[in-house]
Amino acid sequence: MFANEVAWLIERIDKFLNGKAWAAGANLTYIDFALFELEETLKSFHPESWAKFANLQKHHQEFSNIP
C-alpha cells in the first residue's frame, strides 16, 4: 500500500522543498506544521523510506530547531 498510494506523493513533496527554507519559501507558515507531522509519521512508520528524502529530513531538522 505505501509504495502504491503514498510514496509518489512523498517524492513530490520532497522535490517541492528542494532549495527552500520552508514550504512557502523564506517564511514559516502553518503548512510547515502540517509537513512536520507528516514527517514524524513517515519517520516512525516507514523509516526505510524516510532515509531517501533529504529535503524532508532537512525541513524536519530545521523545524525541530525552532525554539
N, CA, C and O atoms as a GROMACS GRO file, in nm:
protein
  268
    1MET      N    1   0.082  -0.119   0.000
    1MET     CA    2   0.000   0.000   0.000
    1MET      C    3   0.087   0.126   0.000
    1MET      O    4   0.060   0.219  -0.076
    2PHE      N    5   0.190   0.130   0.083
    2PHE     CA    6   0.273   0.251   0.091
    2PHE      C    7   0.331   0.286  -0.045
    2PHE      O    8   0.322   0.400  -0.090
    3ALA      N    9   0.391   0.189  -0.109
    3ALA     CA   10   0.457   0.214  -0.238
    3ALA      C   11   0.358   0.263  -0.343
    3ALA      O   12   0.393   0.348  -0.425
    4ASN      N   13   0.238   0.214  -0.342
    4ASN     CA   14   0.141   0.250  -0.444
    4ASN      C   15   0.067   0.380  -0.417
    4ASN      O   16   0.039   0.456  -0.509
    5GLU      N   17   0.035   0.405  -0.291
    5GLU     CA   18  -0.055   0.515  -0.261
    5GLU      C   19   0.010   0.635  -0.193
    5GLU      O   20  -0.048   0.744  -0.194
    6VAL      N   21   0.126   0.618  -0.134
    6VAL     CA   22   0.186   0.727  -0.057
    6VAL      C   23   0.321   0.771  -0.111
    6VAL      O   24   0.350   0.891  -0.113
    7ALA      N   25   0.402   0.679  -0.154
    7ALA     CA   26   0.539   0.711  -0.194
    7ALA      C   27   0.546   0.818  -0.302
    7ALA      O   28   0.632   0.906  -0.294
    8TRP      N   29   0.461   0.812  -0.402
    8TRP     CA   30   0.465   0.911  -0.510
    8TRP      C   31   0.439   1.051  -0.457
    8TRP      O   32   0.499   1.148  -0.505
    9LEU      N   33   0.349   1.065  -0.358
    9LEU     CA   34   0.320   1.195  -0.301
    9LEU      C   35   0.438   1.247  -0.218
    9LEU      O   36   0.473   1.364  -0.226
   10ILE      N   37   0.497   1.160  -0.139
   10ILE     CA   38   0.613   1.198  -0.057
   10ILE      C   39   0.729   1.242  -0.148
   10ILE      O   40   0.799   1.338  -0.117
   11GLU      N   41   0.748   1.172  -0.258
   11GLU     CA   42   0.854   1.210  -0.353
   11GLU      C   43   0.829   1.350  -0.409
   11GLU      O   44   0.923   1.428  -0.423
   12ARG      N   45   0.707   1.382  -0.440
   12ARG     CA   46   0.673   1.514  -0.495
   12ARG      C   47   0.693   1.624  -0.391
   12ARG      O   48   0.743   1.732  -0.422
   13ILE      N   49   0.655   1.596  -0.267
   13ILE     CA   50   0.674   1.694  -0.160
   13ILE      C   51   0.824   1.717  -0.138
   13ILE      O   52   0.868   1.831  -0.121
   14ASP      N   53   0.902   1.610  -0.140
   14ASP     CA   54   1.046   1.621  -0.122
   14ASP      C   55   1.106   1.708  -0.233
   14ASP      O   56   1.190   1.794  -0.205
   15LYS      N   57   1.066   1.686  -0.355
   15LYS     CA   58   1.115   1.767  -0.467
   15LYS      C   59   1.070   1.912  -0.455
   15LYS      O   60   1.146   2.004  -0.487
   16PHE      N   61   0.948   1.934  -0.410
   16PHE     CA   62   0.893   2.068  -0.393
   16PHE      C   63   0.975   2.149  -0.292
   16PHE      O   64   0.993   2.269  -0.310
   17LEU      N   65   1.024   2.083  -0.188
   17LEU     CA   66   1.101   2.151  -0.084
   17LEU      C   67   1.245   2.182  -0.125
   17LEU      O   68   1.314   2.256  -0.056
   18ASN      N   69   1.289   2.128  -0.234
   18ASN     CA   70   1.428   2.146  -0.277
   18ASN      C   71   1.463   2.294  -0.290
   18ASN      O   72   1.400   2.368  -0.366
   19GLY      N   73   1.565   2.336  -0.216
   19GLY     CA   74   1.613   2.473  -0.223
   19GLY      C   75   1.534   2.574  -0.144
   19GLY      O   76   1.564   2.693  -0.150
   20LYS      N   77   1.434   2.530  -0.069
   20LYS     CA   78   1.350   2.621   0.008
   20LYS      C   79   1.381   2.606   0.157
   20LYS      O   80   1.410   2.496   0.205
   21ALA      N   81   1.373   2.717   0.228
   21ALA     CA   82   1.388   2.712   0.373
   21ALA      C   83   1.262   2.652   0.435
   21ALA      O   84   1.269   2.570   0.526
   22TRP      N   85   1.147   2.695   0.384
   22TRP     CA   86   1.018   2.648   0.433
   22TRP      C   87   0.927   2.618   0.314
   22TRP      O   88   0.963   2.648   0.200
   23ALA      N   89   0.813   2.562   0.338
   23ALA     CA   90   0.722   2.523   0.230
   23ALA      C   91   0.680   2.642   0.143
   23ALA      O   92   0.664   2.628   0.022
   24ALA      N   93   0.664   2.759   0.205
   24ALA     CA   94   0.624   2.878   0.130
   24ALA      C   95   0.742   2.966   0.093
   24ALA      O   96   0.723   3.081   0.054
   25GLY      N   97   0.861   2.915   0.104
   25GLY     CA   98   0.980   2.993   0.070
   25GLY      C   99   1.057   3.033   0.194
   25GLY      O  100   1.105   2.947   0.269
   26ALA      N  101   1.069   3.164   0.217
   26ALA     CA  102   1.150   3.214   0.328
   26ALA      C  103   1.074   3.225   0.459
   26ALA      O  104   1.134   3.244   0.564
   27ASN      N  105   0.942   3.212   0.454
   27ASN     CA  106   0.861   3.233   0.574
   27ASN      C  107   0.796   3.105   0.624
   27ASN      O  108   0.743   3.025   0.547
   28LEU      N  109   0.803   3.086   0.754
   28LEU     CA  110   0.736   2.974   0.820
   28LEU      C  111   0.586   2.997   0.817
   28LEU      O  112   0.539   3.106   0.850
   29THR      N  113   0.509   2.895   0.777
   29THR     CA  114   0.364   2.905   0.772
   29THR      C  115   0.302   2.781   0.836
   29THR      O  116   0.373   2.690   0.877
   30TYR      N  117   0.170   2.779   0.844
   30TYR     CA  118   0.101   2.665   0.902
   30TYR      C  119   0.126   2.537   0.822
   30TYR      O  120   0.116   2.427   0.877
   31ILE      N  121   0.157   2.550   0.695
   31ILE     CA  122   0.188   2.433   0.613
   31ILE      C  123   0.309   2.359   0.667
   31ILE      O  124   0.314   2.236   0.661
   32ASP      N  125   0.405   2.431   0.720
   32ASP     CA  126   0.523   2.368   0.776
   32ASP      C  127   0.490   2.285   0.899
   32ASP      O  128   0.554   2.183   0.925
   33PHE      N  129   0.391   2.327   0.975
   33PHE     CA  130   0.347   2.249   1.091
   33PHE      C  131   0.286   2.117   1.045
   33PHE      O  132   0.313   2.012   1.103
   34ALA      N  133   0.205   2.122   0.940
   34ALA     CA  134   0.144   2.001   0.885
   34ALA      C  135   0.251   1.910   0.826
   34ALA      O  136   0.246   1.788   0.843
   35LEU      N  137   0.347   1.968   0.756
   35LEU     CA  138   0.456   1.888   0.699
   35LEU      C  139   0.536   1.819   0.809
   35LEU      O  140   0.576   1.703   0.794
   36PHE      N  141   0.560   1.889   0.919
   36PHE     CA  142   0.634   1.830   1.029
   36PHE      C  143   0.561   1.707   1.082
   36PHE      O  144   0.624   1.605   1.111
   37GLU      N  145   0.430   1.714   1.095
   37GLU     CA  146   0.352   1.599   1.142
   37GLU      C  147   0.361   1.483   1.043
   37GLU      O  148   0.373   1.367   1.083
   38LEU      N  149   0.356   1.514   0.914
   38LEU     CA  150   0.374   1.412   0.811
   38LEU      C  151   0.511   1.348   0.821
   38LEU      O  152   0.525   1.226   0.811
   39GLU      N  153   0.612   1.431   0.841
   39GLU     CA  154   0.750   1.381   0.853
   39GLU      C  155   0.765   1.291   0.975
   39GLU      O  156   0.832   1.188   0.968
   40GLU      N  157   0.705   1.330   1.085
   40GLU     CA  158   0.711   1.248   1.206
   40GLU      C  159   0.646   1.112   1.182
   40GLU      O  160   0.698   1.009   1.226
   41THR      N  161   0.534   1.111   1.113
   41THR     CA  162   0.465   0.986   1.083
   41THR      C  163   0.549   0.899   0.991
   41THR      O  164   0.565   0.779   1.016
   42LEU      N  165   0.602   0.957   0.886
   42LEU     CA  166   0.686   0.882   0.793
   42LEU      C  167   0.809   0.826   0.864
   42LEU      O  168   0.845   0.710   0.845
   43LYS      N  169   0.872   0.908   0.945
   43LYS     CA  170   0.991   0.867   1.019
   43LYS      C  171   0.961   0.750   1.113
   43LYS      O  172   1.044   0.660   1.128
   44SER      N  173   0.845   0.752   1.176
   44SER     CA  174   0.808   0.648   1.271
   44SER      C  175   0.762   0.518   1.206
   44SER      O  176   0.801   0.409   1.248
   45PHE      N  177   0.678   0.531   1.104
   45PHE     CA  178   0.615   0.412   1.048
   45PHE      C  179   0.682   0.355   0.924
   45PHE      O  180   0.656   0.241   0.886
   46HIS      N  181   0.770   0.433   0.861
   46HIS     CA  182   0.836   0.382   0.741
   46HIS      C  183   0.979   0.437   0.736
   46HIS      O  184   1.014   0.510   0.642
   47PRO      N  185   1.062   0.402   0.835
   47PRO     CA  186   1.197   0.460   0.844
   47PRO      C  187   1.286   0.432   0.724
   47PRO      O  188   1.374   0.512   0.692
   48GLU      N  189   1.265   0.319   0.658
   48GLU     CA  190   1.348   0.289   0.541
   48GLU      C  191   1.320   0.387   0.427
   48GLU      O  192   1.409   0.416   0.347
   49SER      N  193   1.200   0.436   0.418
   49SER     CA  194   1.168   0.537   0.317
   49SER      C  195   1.214   0.675   0.361
   49SER      O  196   1.257   0.755   0.279
   50TRP      N  197   1.205   0.702   0.489
   50TRP     CA  198   1.247   0.831   0.543
   50TRP      C  199   1.390   0.863   0.502
   50TRP      O  200   1.421   0.979   0.471
   51ALA      N  201   1.475   0.764   0.501
   51ALA     CA  202   1.617   0.784   0.469
   51ALA      C  203   1.639   0.832   0.325
   51ALA      O  204   1.746   0.884   0.294
   52LYS      N  205   1.542   0.815   0.238
   52LYS     CA  206   1.557   0.851   0.097
   52LYS      C  207   1.526   0.998   0.066
   52LYS      O  208   1.556   1.045  -0.043
   53PHE      N  209   1.468   1.070   0.161
   53PHE     CA  210   1.416   1.204   0.131
   53PHE      C  211   1.493   1.313   0.205
   53PHE      O  212   1.456   1.354   0.315
   54ALA      N  213   1.601   1.357   0.143
   54ALA     CA  214   1.691   1.454   0.206
   54ALA      C  215   1.624   1.588   0.233
   54ALA      O  216   1.651   1.651   0.336
   55ASN      N  217   1.538   1.634   0.144
   55ASN     CA  218   1.474   1.764   0.164
   55ASN      C  219   1.374   1.760   0.279
   55ASN      O  220   1.363   1.856   0.354
   56LEU      N  221   1.303   1.650   0.293
   56LEU     CA  222   1.212   1.635   0.407
   56LEU      C  223   1.292   1.626   0.537
   56LEU      O  224   1.250   1.681   0.639
   57GLN      N  225   1.404   1.557   0.534
   57GLN     CA  226   1.488   1.547   0.653
   57GLN      C  227   1.541   1.684   0.694
   57GLN      O  228   1.544   1.718   0.812
   58LYS      N  229   1.583   1.764   0.596
   58LYS     CA  230   1.632   1.899   0.624
   58LYS      C  231   1.521   1.984   0.684
   58LYS      O  232   1.543   2.054   0.782
   59HIS      N  233   1.402   1.979   0.624
   59HIS     CA  234   1.288   2.054   0.676
   59HIS      C  235   1.257   2.012   0.819
   59HIS      O  236   1.233   2.096   0.906
   60HIS      N  237   1.257   1.882   0.843
   60HIS     CA  238   1.228   1.828   0.976
   60HIS      C  239   1.330   1.879   1.077
   60HIS      O  240   1.293   1.919   1.188
   61GLN      N  241   1.456   1.879   1.041
   61GLN     CA  242   1.562   1.924   1.132
   61GLN      C  243   1.548   2.073   1.162
   61GLN      O  244   1.560   2.116   1.276
   62GLU      N  245   1.522   2.152   1.057
   62GLU     CA  246   1.506   2.297   1.077
   62GLU      C  247   1.385   2.327   1.165
   62GLU      O  248   1.391   2.413   1.253
   63PHE      N  249   1.276   2.256   1.141
   63PHE     CA  250   1.155   2.277   1.222
   63PHE      C  251   1.179   2.236   1.365
   63PHE      O  252   1.131   2.301   1.458
   64SER      N  253   1.252   2.128   1.385
   64SER     CA  254   1.283   2.079   1.520
   64SER      C  255   1.367   2.178   1.599
   64SER      O  256   1.363   2.178   1.722
   65ASN      N  257   1.443   2.261   1.530
   65ASN     CA  258   1.530   2.358   1.595
   65ASN      C  259   1.461   2.489   1.630
   65ASN      O  260   1.523   2.577   1.690
   66ILE      N  261   1.335   2.504   1.595
   66ILE     CA  262   1.262   2.625   1.629
   66ILE      C  263   1.245   2.630   1.782
   66ILE      O  264   1.199   2.532   1.841
   67PRO      N  265   1.281   2.742   1.844
   67PRO     CA  266   1.268   2.750   1.991
   67PRO      C  267   1.123   2.754   2.036
   67PRO      O  268   1.096   2.760   2.156
   0.00000   0.00000   0.00000
